[in-house]
Amino acid sequence: AHEVEALVAITCSVAAVASALERRLGPSHFRASRDDEVVADGGAGEGQRPSKRRRRAGAVVARFQSYIVFSAANLPDGTMDAEGRIKDLVRLAQEVRSLALELGSSGAVEQIAGASSSKSTGMAMPALDAKLVLKVREQLALVRDALPALRAAYASSAQAAVPGGAAHAVLAPAFGREYLEEVRVELVTGLRGLRGMETKESCVLVRPLLQPGLAPDEDLRQTLPRLSCLLNVLASGDFKSLLEDVAECAPLNPQPRISIVALPPGGFWSPQCVSGDGSVRGVSFALFLVEDWWSAEDGGELELYGSNSAHVSTIVPPVFNTLLMYDAALCTSAAKVLSERAPQLAVVGTFSLAASAVDAAKEVPPPVASEPRNVEAPVVLNAADREALRAEGVALKHLQRKALRRCQSEFAEKSCLRLEGFLRSVVADEVAQLAQARDAAEVGVASPKLDHALGRSGGWELAGPACMKRHLTFAADDAAAVKRGSKRKRGAQLGASEPCAAGRAMRNIAKSLIAQGAFARYLQLVTGLAARHTDPTSTLALLEARRFRPGLDYVRSSSSGAAVAGSMHVDATLCLGGKRRWRGRGAADVFVEATPASGISGLLAGPEGILPKVPILRDRPAHNVLRIVLRDADTEHLIEPVAMSSKGSRWDLACELEVEPPEGGSDSDAEGGEAGESEEGDAEIGSEEEEDEE
């Protein structure tokens, strides 16, 4: 190192390889030095054996080009930064080594140099067309001219406040059109191994191509050479460096996960992180290879969801030779493919952050303080509570002592209850008629595409984030909800200027019945479990009036995250909306074991990445049925996506009661409390029931 720069002089006999080096290192660290040559001196050097055939003195033995790899890092005061220069040179050396390994594994150096044979590396890999590899990389180098605009677009999209930032950038065209057309032809005519993934949340074909830690498919290079060339470029350090520069992120792992993703006619996928459960941090990309005639009428748009949001932030139409780069933690979905002529085709991949960067970014959650246990006397449902529940619409058959004891016994055995006809029919049917009228006006309107704005008016708001759940909830304040809704341009929506009648009726039941202390005591009595909180006003949590729309809504995770260790929850769900046939149309309540995410997950991993969990309990929605289920920290409550073929929505009221774990004696305590009540209460309930039947 000296005052001008720190440098290393290298030689290279192949100009194309030197050009690749220049693109990799950049002009600020790489330059050509001079043409050099090796000449013969006409004799043997000291200590060397004379050659049998001497060269003429001054004859040129070999010619080569010298190049300089350098760093001119300086401190703010203008003096040289010796430590910074050494660090630069170490980093540059790693880049040179990385490029050498890439070219060596593909046989590019040998082919360019015209070598007829090469030494074995221990792994016999078919050689790529080196000239084609370098040509595609030269095209990638031209992308650098658009880097400032891409970086600005990525940063500005991440900061969008409404409906939530979704960091992304779009580059079009990405590569040479003629070359990508050849890749598309290869895929359509020669690709084998696509595996179908048809679930309630996806209908897609996937072929994993590259996976971290695994060698590339040898057959792929022989049968699909142009696709293999594209993979070589997408997995290269040049492309990784481009993504790092666009996203301005920490270093990415050098080994990406790349798959071919094809959406057949009618294919789609619901909101999810294609590379896993959302914990993967890094940069994802999608290179569209659809047909030239593809238009908006053919569907298949890629939808990006805002960070921690259920709203679609950006819709990217699939256009040939368009490269989408986005934050790997974002949820994406693909709209249904409406074309019958061809699939929506794309190369999708993810570069995850290096392990050191992930460790530095991890946040340690604060410890959850333990709460005092509820040591109050056993819960008693007295005559006043019974009268309050009956007055708010609960059917008398569910308030009799015999029915309550039967519920306790059944819950102790099965940890779940199913109370049919929980509300009086006149109350439940009124809500059902209003809900069905709303569905008839909105869901009944035929449309080939999903309308994300469906129902989002009249007090209904979208709940999320999309990676965990998406459905509508009725706002607690009608005036505020309608005011927010009026700001949106939804004039075609029913009830855009006034609260939804069905939502208002459901909210009234929630406020007058479920949110009251009598209902909380009823849940404790029929389950034999004590609420963890002693304050009646804070006993119930997550009380919601919900609507699940066909083709749009679901619940994937019920994890509260802040629950005290050792606590349990009682989930109470009352389905309304009228009688419907739900067989084969989703919308079922599913309880599954909460297993940690595996290392291989998401669409890019193929069918193994989205294997559905085996349900512990599954129950289809039924009108006017209250379901009560006990779940612990190792159990999750999910709701299947409502099928697009459904003629109506799922409407329900849901709440959660945090309880103490059962310790025995709950049944006897509850029965003892019942026995302490007067016989007058029994006689009064009995006479009222007879009057109701008459």
VENRA-V194352 format. One record per pair of residues at least 24 apart in sequence whose C-alpha atoms are under 8 Angstrom apart, sorted by the first residue. I is the first residue (numbers start at 1). GAP is how many residues later the second one is. D is the distance in Angstrom with one decimal. If there is no record, write none. Layout:
BEGIN
i:gap:d
I:GAP:D
I:GAP:D
END
This chain:
BEGIN
i:gap:d
1:81:7.5
3:76:7.9
3:77:6.2
4:68:6.5
4:76:7.9
5:65:6.5
5:66:5.6
5:67:4.4
5:68:7.6
5:80:7.9
6:64:5.5
6:65:5.3
6:66:6.4
6:79:6.4
6:80:7.7
7:61:6.5
7:62:5.6
7:63:4.1
7:64:6.4
7:82:7.8
8:60:5.9
8:61:5.3
8:62:6.3
9:57:6.8
9:58:5.8
9:59:4.7
9:60:6.4
10:56:5.9
10:57:5.4
10:58:6.3
10:59:7.6
11:53:6.7
11:54:5.8
11:55:4.6
11:56:6.0
12:52:6.4
12:53:5.8
12:54:6.7
12:55:7.6
13:50:7.6
13:51:5.1
13:52:6.3
14:98:7.4
14:99:6.5
16:96:7.8
16:118:7.5
17:92:7.3
20:114:7.4
20:117:7.8
20:118:8.0
21:75:7.0
21:78:7.5
23:118:6.5
23:215:7.8
24:71:7.2
24:75:8.0
24:213:7.7
24:214:6.0
25:67:6.8
25:70:7.3
28:43:7.8
29:40:5.6
29:41:5.0
29:42:5.9
30:37:7.3
30:38:5.8
30:39:4.7
30:40:6.4
31:36:5.9
31:37:5.4
31:38:6.9
32:33:7.7
32:34:6.4
32:35:4.4
32:36:6.2
33:32:7.4
33:33:5.2
33:34:4.8
33:35:6.1
34:31:6.0
34:32:5.3
34:33:7.2
35:28:7.5
35:29:6.1
35:30:4.6
35:31:6.2
36:27:5.9
36:28:5.3
36:29:5.8
36:30:6.7
37:24:7.3
37:25:5.5
37:26:4.1
37:27:5.9
38:24:5.1
38:25:6.3
95:142:7.8
98:139:7.2
99:138:7.2
102:134:7.3
106:24:7.5
108:25:7.9
125:93:6.4
126:92:6.8
126:95:6.4
126:96:6.7
127:94:7.8
128:93:7.1
128:97:6.7
128:100:7.5
128:101:6.7
129:96:7.6
129:100:7.4
132:97:7.2
133:96:5.7
133:97:7.7
133:99:7.5
133:100:7.1
136:39:7.1
136:40:7.5
136:94:7.7
136:97:7.2
137:96:6.5
137:101:7.9
139:36:5.9
139:37:6.7
140:34:7.5
140:35:6.7
140:98:8.0
140:99:7.6
143:31:7.4
144:98:7.6
147:98:7.6
147:99:6.6
148:98:8.0
150:96:6.0
151:94:7.1
151:95:4.4
151:96:6.5
151:97:7.5
154:92:6.8
154:93:6.4
154:172:7.8
155:92:7.4
162:151:7.8
163:143:6.5
163:146:7.5
163:148:5.9
163:149:7.3
163:150:5.8
164:141:7.6
164:142:4.2
164:143:5.9
164:144:7.6
164:145:6.3
164:147:7.4
164:149:6.4
165:141:4.8
165:142:5.7
165:148:7.0
166:138:6.6
166:139:6.3
166:140:4.6
166:141:6.0
166:147:6.3
166:148:7.4
166:160:7.6
166:161:7.4
166:164:7.0
167:159:5.6
167:160:5.7
168:156:7.1
168:157:5.4
168:158:4.0
168:159:6.5
169:155:6.0
169:156:5.3
169:157:6.5
170:152:7.1
170:153:5.8
170:154:4.7
170:155:6.3
171:151:5.8
171:152:5.1
171:153:6.5
172:149:6.4
172:150:4.6
172:151:6.3
173:148:5.4
173:149:5.5
173:150:7.5
174:147:5.7
174:148:5.8
174:149:5.9
175:146:6.7
177:144:6.9
180:109:7.6
180:141:7.1
182:44:7.2
183:43:5.6
183:44:5.5
184:105:6.2
184:106:8.0
186:38:6.2
186:40:7.5
186:41:7.3
187:37:7.7
187:40:7.6
190:33:7.3
190:34:7.1
191:33:7.6
195:411:7.1
195:412:7.2
196:411:7.3
197:409:7.5
197:410:5.6
200:386:7.4
200:440:7.4
200:441:6.5
200:443:7.5
201:68:5.8
201:69:5.2
201:440:6.9
202:65:7.3
202:66:5.6
202:67:4.1
202:68:6.1
203:60:7.1
203:61:7.8
203:63:7.7
203:64:4.7
203:65:5.3
203:66:6.2
204:57:7.1
204:58:6.1
204:59:5.0
204:60:6.7
204:63:5.7
204:64:6.4
204:65:7.1
205:56:5.9
205:57:5.0
205:58:6.3
205:59:7.4
206:53:6.7
206:54:5.7
206:55:4.7
206:56:6.3
206:397:7.4
206:398:7.1
206:400:5.7
206:401:7.9
207:52:5.5
207:53:5.1
207:54:6.7
207:399:6.8
208:50:6.3
208:51:4.2
208:52:6.4
208:396:6.4
208:397:6.4
208:398:6.5
209:48:7.7
209:49:5.6
209:50:5.0
209:51:7.1
210:46:7.0
210:47:5.3
210:48:5.0
210:49:6.8
211:44:7.4
211:45:6.5
211:46:4.7
211:47:6.7
212:43:5.2
212:44:6.1
212:45:6.2
213:42:7.6
240:111:7.5
243:40:6.9
243:82:7.5
247:36:7.5
247:80:8.0
249:33:7.9
250:103:6.8
250:104:7.7
250:107:6.3
251:102:6.2
251:103:5.9
251:106:7.2
252:30:6.9
252:99:6.1
252:100:5.7
252:101:4.3
252:102:5.0
253:98:6.2
253:99:5.7
253:100:5.6
253:101:4.7
253:102:7.9
254:97:7.5
255:96:7.0
256:93:6.7
256:94:5.6
256:95:4.7
256:96:7.1
257:92:5.3
257:93:5.4
257:94:6.8
257:347:7.2
258:89:7.1
258:90:5.7
258:91:4.0
258:92:6.6
258:346:6.8
259:88:6.0
259:89:5.5
259:90:6.2
259:345:5.6
259:346:7.9
260:85:7.5
260:86:6.0
260:87:4.8
260:88:6.3
261:84:6.1
261:85:5.5
261:86:6.3
261:87:6.7
261:343:7.9
262:81:6.0
262:82:5.5
262:83:4.6
262:84:6.5
263:37:7.4
263:74:6.8
263:80:5.2
263:81:4.9
263:82:6.6
264:73:6.9
264:78:7.1
264:79:4.5
264:80:6.6
265:71:7.9
265:72:5.2
265:73:6.1
265:74:5.9
265:75:5.3
265:76:7.8
265:77:7.1
265:78:6.1
266:70:5.5
266:71:4.9
266:72:6.0
266:73:7.9
267:33:8.0
267:68:8.0
267:69:5.4
267:70:5.5
268:32:7.2
268:65:7.5
268:66:5.2
268:67:5.5
268:68:4.6
268:69:6.7
269:64:5.4
269:65:5.2
269:66:7.1
269:67:7.8
270:62:7.6
270:63:5.0
270:64:6.8
270:282:7.9
271:34:7.9
271:60:5.6
271:61:5.1
271:62:4.4
271:63:7.8
271:195:6.2
271:196:6.5
272:59:4.7
272:60:5.5
272:61:6.5
272:194:7.5
272:195:5.6
272:330:7.9
273:55:7.3
273:56:6.5
273:57:6.2
273:58:4.7
273:59:6.1
273:194:7.3
273:329:6.5
273:330:8.0
274:57:7.7
274:58:7.3
274:328:4.8
274:329:4.9
274:330:6.0
275:53:7.2
275:75:6.8
275:326:6.5
275:327:4.7
275:328:6.5
275:329:5.9
275:330:7.5
276:324:7.3
276:325:4.6
276:326:4.2
276:327:7.6
276:333:7.7
277:190:8.0
277:320:6.9
277:324:7.1
277:325:6.9
278:50:7.7
278:51:5.0
278:52:7.1
278:53:7.7
278:189:7.4
279:50:6.7
280:48:6.6
280:49:6.1
280:72:6.5
281:46:7.6
281:47:5.7
281:48:5.7
281:71:5.6
281:72:5.8
281:77:7.3
282:45:6.3
282:46:5.2
282:47:7.3
282:68:7.1
282:69:5.7
282:70:4.2
282:71:4.8
283:42:6.9
283:43:5.8
283:44:4.9
283:45:4.7
283:67:5.8
283:68:5.4
283:69:6.4
283:70:7.9
284:41:5.8
284:42:5.4
284:43:6.0
284:44:4.8
284:64:7.5
284:65:5.6
284:66:4.1
284:67:6.2
285:38:6.9
285:39:5.3
285:40:4.4
285:41:6.2
285:63:5.7
285:64:5.5
285:65:6.3
286:37:5.8
286:38:5.1
286:39:6.7
286:60:6.3
286:61:5.6
286:62:4.4
286:63:6.6
287:34:6.6
287:35:5.8
287:36:4.5
287:37:6.5
287:59:5.4
287:60:5.1
287:61:6.5
288:30:5.9
288:31:6.1
288:32:5.3
288:33:5.8
288:34:5.6
288:35:6.7
288:57:6.1
288:58:4.3
288:59:6.5
289:30:7.4
289:31:5.0
289:32:6.2
289:55:7.7
289:56:5.2
289:57:5.2
289:58:7.5
290:28:6.8
290:29:6.5
290:30:5.2
290:53:7.4
290:54:5.5
290:55:5.2
290:56:7.1
291:29:6.6
291:51:7.6
292:27:7.7
292:28:6.3
294:24:7.7
294:25:7.1
295:24:7.9
297:41:7.1
297:42:7.7
298:39:6.1
298:40:4.9
298:41:4.7
299:36:6.1
299:37:5.9
299:38:4.6
299:39:5.2
299:40:7.0
299:150:7.8
300:34:5.7
300:35:4.7
300:36:5.4
300:37:4.6
300:38:7.5
300:44:6.3
301:33:5.6
301:34:5.2
301:35:7.9
302:30:6.8
302:31:5.9
302:32:4.7
302:33:6.6
303:29:5.4
303:30:5.1
303:31:6.0
303:32:7.4
304:26:7.0
304:27:6.2
304:28:4.7
304:29:6.8
305:25:6.4
305:26:5.4
305:27:6.1
305:161:7.2
306:24:7.1
306:25:7.8
307:24:7.9
307:158:7.8
308:156:7.2
308:157:4.7
308:158:7.3
308:159:7.9
309:154:8.0
309:155:5.5
309:156:4.2
309:157:6.0
310:152:6.7
310:153:6.2
310:154:4.4
310:155:4.6
310:156:4.3
310:157:8.0
310:159:7.6
310:160:5.9
311:151:7.5
311:153:8.0
311:155:7.6
318:26:7.6
328:24:7.7
331:135:6.8
331:136:6.0
335:114:7.7
335:115:7.7
336:113:7.2
338:110:7.5
348:256:7.5
349:255:7.3
368:194:6.8
368:195:7.8
368:196:6.5
369:195:7.5
370:194:6.3
371:193:7.7
373:159:6.2
373:160:7.7
373:287:7.5
374:156:7.1
374:157:6.9
374:158:5.5
374:159:6.4
374:160:6.0
374:286:7.7
376:158:7.7
378:152:7.5
378:291:6.2
378:292:6.4
378:295:7.0
379:142:6.4
379:145:6.9
379:146:6.5
379:151:7.4
379:291:6.7
379:294:7.3
380:141:7.3
380:145:7.2
380:290:6.9
380:293:5.5
380:294:6.6
381:137:7.6
381:140:6.5
381:141:6.6
381:144:7.2
381:293:7.5
382:295:7.2
383:298:6.2
385:133:5.2
386:132:7.8
388:130:7.1
389:124:6.8
389:129:6.9
389:130:7.1
392:117:7.6
392:120:6.8
392:121:5.9
393:30:5.3
393:31:5.5
393:34:6.3
394:28:5.9
394:29:4.4
394:30:5.9
395:26:7.1
395:27:5.7
395:28:5.1
395:29:4.9
396:293:6.7
398:24:6.9
400:285:7.4
401:273:7.7
404:121:7.6
404:122:5.8
405:121:7.3
405:266:7.4
407:119:5.4
407:120:7.3
408:117:7.4
408:118:4.9
408:119:5.5
408:120:6.2
408:259:6.6
409:258:7.7
411:115:7.5
411:116:5.9
412:115:7.2
412:116:7.8
415:112:8.0
415:214:6.1
415:215:5.5
416:211:7.3
416:212:5.4
416:213:4.3
416:214:6.2
417:209:7.9
417:210:5.7
417:211:5.0
417:212:6.5
418:207:6.7
418:208:5.9
418:209:4.7
418:210:6.5
419:206:5.5
419:207:5.1
419:208:6.4
420:204:6.4
420:205:4.4
420:206:6.5
421:203:5.2
421:204:5.7
421:205:7.9
422:202:6.0
422:203:5.9
422:204:6.1
423:201:6.4
428:148:6.7
428:196:6.3
429:149:6.9
431:71:5.9
431:74:6.2
431:75:6.9
431:145:7.0
431:146:6.5
432:70:7.9
432:144:6.1
432:145:4.1
432:146:4.6
433:144:7.3
433:145:7.1
434:67:6.4
434:68:4.9
434:143:8.0
435:67:5.2
435:142:5.4
435:143:7.8
435:216:7.5
436:141:6.4
436:142:7.2
436:212:7.3
438:56:7.8
438:64:7.5
439:208:7.7
439:209:5.5
439:210:6.7
440:208:7.6
441:53:7.2
442:51:7.7
442:52:7.4
443:107:7.6
443:204:6.5
443:205:6.2
443:206:7.8
444:203:6.6
444:204:7.8
450:101:7.1
450:102:7.6
452:100:7.4
454:39:7.5
454:95:7.9
455:38:7.0
455:39:7.8
456:29:7.6
457:25:7.2
457:28:5.5
457:33:7.5
457:36:6.9
457:37:7.6
457:38:6.7
457:39:5.2
457:42:7.8
457:43:7.7
458:24:5.7
458:27:6.9
458:36:7.9
458:37:5.4
458:38:5.2
458:39:6.6
458:40:5.4
458:41:4.1
458:42:4.7
459:26:7.2
459:39:8.0
459:40:5.4
459:41:6.4
459:44:7.5
460:40:7.8
460:43:7.5
467:89:7.5
468:87:6.2
468:88:5.0
468:89:5.2
468:90:7.8
469:84:7.3
469:85:5.6
469:86:4.2
469:87:5.6
469:88:6.9
470:82:7.5
470:83:5.0
470:84:5.5
470:85:6.4
471:75:6.9
471:76:6.1
471:77:5.3
471:78:7.2
471:81:7.7
471:82:4.9
471:83:6.4
471:84:7.8
472:74:5.5
472:75:5.1
472:76:6.5
473:71:6.4
473:72:5.5
473:73:4.6
473:74:6.5
474:29:5.9
474:30:7.8
474:33:7.2
474:70:7.3
474:71:5.6
474:72:6.5
476:31:7.5
503:42:7.2
506:39:6.2
506:147:7.3
507:38:6.2
510:33:7.5
510:34:7.7
510:35:7.3
510:143:7.0
515:25:7.0
515:28:7.6
520:137:7.7
525:145:6.4
528:138:4.9
528:139:5.6
528:142:6.6
529:130:6.3
529:131:6.6
529:132:7.4
529:133:6.3
529:137:6.5
530:129:5.5
530:130:5.7
531:126:6.9
531:127:5.9
531:128:4.2
531:129:6.1
532:35:7.9
532:126:5.7
532:127:4.7
532:128:5.4
533:125:7.6
533:126:7.9
539:118:6.4
539:119:7.4
540:115:6.5
540:116:5.7
540:117:5.0
540:118:7.5
541:114:5.9
541:115:5.0
541:116:6.2
541:117:7.9
542:112:7.3
542:113:5.2
542:114:5.8
543:110:7.3
543:111:5.6
543:112:4.2
543:113:6.9
544:109:5.7
544:110:5.4
544:111:6.5
545:106:7.7
545:107:6.1
545:108:4.7
545:109:6.7
546:105:5.8
546:106:5.4
546:107:6.2
546:108:7.6
547:102:6.5
547:103:5.7
547:104:4.7
547:105:6.7
548:39:7.8
548:94:6.8
548:101:5.4
548:102:4.9
548:103:6.5
549:93:6.5
549:99:7.4
549:100:4.8
549:101:6.8
550:91:7.7
550:92:4.8
550:93:5.4
550:94:4.8
550:95:7.2
550:96:5.9
550:97:7.6
550:98:6.8
550:99:6.0
551:90:6.8
551:91:5.6
551:92:5.1
551:93:4.1
551:94:7.8
552:89:7.0
552:90:6.9
552:92:7.9
553:88:5.5
553:89:6.3
554:33:7.5
554:84:7.7
554:85:5.5
554:86:5.5
554:87:4.4
554:88:6.9
555:82:8.0
555:83:5.1
555:84:4.8
555:85:6.7
555:86:7.5
556:81:7.9
556:82:5.2
556:83:6.7
556:84:7.8
557:79:6.3
557:80:6.6
557:81:5.9
558:78:5.5
558:79:5.4
558:80:6.6
559:74:8.0
559:77:6.5
565:68:7.8
566:66:7.9
566:67:7.5
566:95:7.3
567:65:7.0
567:66:7.3
567:91:6.9
567:92:6.4
567:93:5.8
567:94:6.2
568:62:7.2
568:63:6.0
568:64:4.6
568:65:6.6
568:90:5.8
568:91:5.4
568:92:6.3
568:93:6.1
569:61:5.9
569:62:5.5
569:63:6.3
569:87:6.5
569:88:5.5
569:89:4.4
569:90:5.7
570:58:6.6
570:59:5.6
570:60:4.5
570:61:6.4
570:86:5.7
570:87:5.0
570:88:6.3
570:89:7.0
571:56:7.8
571:57:5.6
571:58:5.3
571:59:6.4
571:60:7.6
571:83:7.5
571:84:6.2
571:85:4.7
571:86:6.5
572:54:6.8
572:55:5.6
572:56:4.6
572:57:6.7
572:82:5.8
572:83:5.5
572:84:6.2
572:85:7.9
573:53:5.6
573:54:5.3
573:55:6.7
573:79:6.8
573:80:5.7
573:81:4.5
573:82:6.6
574:50:6.4
574:51:5.7
574:52:4.4
574:53:6.5
574:78:5.5
574:79:5.1
574:80:6.4
575:46:6.3
575:47:6.1
575:48:5.4
575:49:5.6
575:50:5.9
575:51:6.8
575:75:7.6
575:76:6.0
575:77:4.2
575:78:6.5
576:46:7.5
576:47:4.8
576:48:5.3
576:49:7.8
576:74:7.7
576:75:5.4
576:76:5.4
576:77:7.9
577:46:6.3
577:72:7.8
577:73:6.8
577:74:5.4
577:75:7.6
578:45:5.3
578:46:7.9
579:43:6.8
579:44:5.5
580:42:7.6
580:43:7.9
582:38:6.7
582:39:7.2
582:64:7.9
583:37:7.6
585:57:6.1
585:58:4.9
585:59:7.9
585:60:6.9
585:61:6.0
586:34:7.8
586:54:5.3
586:55:5.7
586:56:4.9
586:57:5.7
587:33:6.8
587:34:6.8
587:52:5.9
587:53:4.7
587:54:5.6
587:55:4.7
587:56:7.6
587:63:6.8
588:30:6.6
588:31:5.5
588:32:4.2
588:33:5.7
588:51:5.6
588:52:5.4
589:28:8.0
589:29:5.7
589:30:5.3
589:31:6.3
589:32:7.2
589:48:7.0
589:49:5.9
589:50:4.8
589:51:6.7
590:25:6.2
590:26:7.5
590:27:5.7
590:28:4.5
590:29:6.7
590:47:5.9
590:48:5.0
590:49:5.9
590:50:7.2
591:24:5.7
591:25:5.5
591:26:5.1
591:27:6.5
591:44:6.6
591:45:5.6
591:46:4.7
591:47:6.1
592:24:5.3
592:25:7.2
592:43:5.7
592:44:5.5
592:45:6.8
592:46:7.7
593:41:5.9
593:42:4.7
593:43:6.3
594:39:7.9
594:40:5.0
594:41:5.1
594:42:5.7
595:39:7.6
621:29:7.7
END
